[in-house]
Each structure stands twice: as C-alpha cells, then as structure tokens.
Amino acid sequence: MVDVHTKKQRSYNMSMIKSRDSKPELLVRSLIHRMGYRYSLHRKDLPSKPDIVLTRHKKIILVHGCFWHMHDCRYGRTKPATRPQFWAKKRQENRERDERNINKLKEQGWTVLIIWECQTKNVSVLTKRLVAFLDPTASANCPLVP
C-alpha cells in the first residue's frame, strides 16, 4: 500500500513521536508525586534507561506505548498498512529488548511495573494499581489490577 503522506510529511510525523515525557508518562509521574514519592527519570546507569526509578524502594515503573511495545489491546494489535514487514520486525525487536532489559533489572534486585498507555485512560484504576505496587501494605485496600 502506498503511503498517503509525502516522505517529508511522514518524516515530520514520526519525528514528533516522543520517547520521553509522553502524556501517559507525565500522568503516571504526576500521580506518584502526589502520593508523596520522589523518583529519578531515565537513569542512564540502568538497562533501558527506565522511565521512573524509585531508588529508595528499589522499584522501577516503565510506561510503554501500546503500539510500539505490542500490548495485547486494540492499540497494540494495530498493524500498519505501509511497510508491514519492517514494522512487524521493529515492534518484535522492541518487545524482545524490553524482555531482556526487564530480566537484567530483576537480576539487579529491582521490582518492575509496566504501565501500558491504554491503562492510563482510567485514572482511578491506575491510581489503585500504583498504590498497590508502591505500598504493598495497602494492597488489601487496593487490589492489583491486571
């Protein structure tokens, strides 16, 4: 299938996709900050430069875009019509790299939580999930939402 945009327009569109400070990431950071937690961002000394690092608690939160990391939701199952082989390979490599990096983080003693972009749509459920992850003693009141 032929792209509906010119090469220049497609390049511009792709350049506007953020890898940091995306709306879902900013929302998660805001919620965590309001809960009273302090954190580091994108620490270069850790595998994958995690989005949010809570050093004192030895916890990491990764905020993944559903499309880019192939989440099993309607956004993650989308298949581009243009260059489908390229995108399938690219997205699969992202998923494999994520798995390797998460394993490395766990080997280093970190506890990792992945927040998917689609899970940021319902703020109350997201808040309960964050509370359960960050404060295990509160998990009886805030069950972990899958």
N, C-alpha and C positions, 0 to 999 in steps of 0.2 A: 504494500500500500504506500502511496506517495504521501509525504508529509504535507499538511495544509499550510504550514508556515514556511517562510523563506529560511535559508540556512542562518542568516543573520538574526532573524526573529527567534528561531529555535535556540540559538546560542544565548541570546539575551534571556529568554525564559529560563533556561537551565542555570544560568549564572545567578539568577535571583533566588534559587532554592537554597535555603540556609542550612548549614550543618551545625550551627550553634545558635543559641538564643532564639529558637523557633517558638511559636506561640505555645505549643504543648509544654516545652521545656520551661518557659517563663512561668506558666501556670503552676507547674509542679514546684518550682523554686519558691514561688510566692507562698504556696500552701505550707511548705516546710518551714519557711522563715516565720510565718505567722504562728506556727506551732512552737516556736522558740528555738529551733535548731539552727546551728551555724554550719556552714559547709564550704568546701572548696569546689572550684569549677575546672574541668578539663585538665586534670593533673597529668603532666607530661611524663612523670616517672612511673605511671601505671599503664598496664596494657590497655590499649584502645582509647586512652585519654578520656576516662569516664565523664559523663555529663555532670553528675553531682557526687561528691565524695564527702562522707561524714566520718572524718578521721577518728574522732573520739569514740565513735560507736563501731568503727571498723565495718561500715556499711557503704554500699555504692548503689546509686539509682541511675539506671540508663533509660533515657526517653527515646524510644525508637519510632520512626515514621513507619506506618503500616506498609506502604508501598515499597519503600527502599529495603526493608528487612523482612519482607514476605510474611506478614502476620496472617493468620488464618481468619480474616474477616473480609468483608466485601471490598474494602480498600486495598488490602494486601493481595487479594486474588486477582486484581485487575491486571490484564495483560496488554501491554502497548501494541498497537496495530503496526507501528513503524519499527523496523529492525527488531523483530521479536526474539531472534536468536541472541543478539547482542544483549538485550535487556534480561532475558532469562539467565544467561551466564553471569552477568553483572550482579543481579539480585541474589543468585545462588551463592556466588562468592562472598557477598556481604553476609549472608546467613552463616556460612561456614567460618568466616573470620570472627563473627560475633561469638560463635560457639567456642572457638579456640581461646579467644580473649577472656570469656567468662570462666572457662576452666582454669586459665592462668591466674585470674583474680581469686578464685576459690582456693587454689593451691597456696596462695599467699595469705590466706586466712580471712579474706573479705566475704561478706554476705552480700549477694547481689539481688536487686529487684529490677525487673524490666517493666516499665510503664509504656504501653503502646499508645500511639496517637489517638486511636479510637476510644481508649479508656479515659481520655481527658474530657470527653463530652459531658459526662455525668460527674459533676464536681463533688457531690456528697458521697458517692460510692468511692471516688478517687481518694477523698479525704480519709474515709474509713480504712481504705487499703494502706495508705501511708502511715496512719496511726498504728495499725496492726504491725507493720514492718518495723517502724522506728521504736515502738514501745510495746514489746511482747507482753508485758503485764496487763496492758489494756486490751489484749486480743480477745478476752472473754466478752467485752462490750462491743468490740468492733471486729467481727469475723473477717478473715482474709477473703477478699472477693477474687475469684479466678480471673 
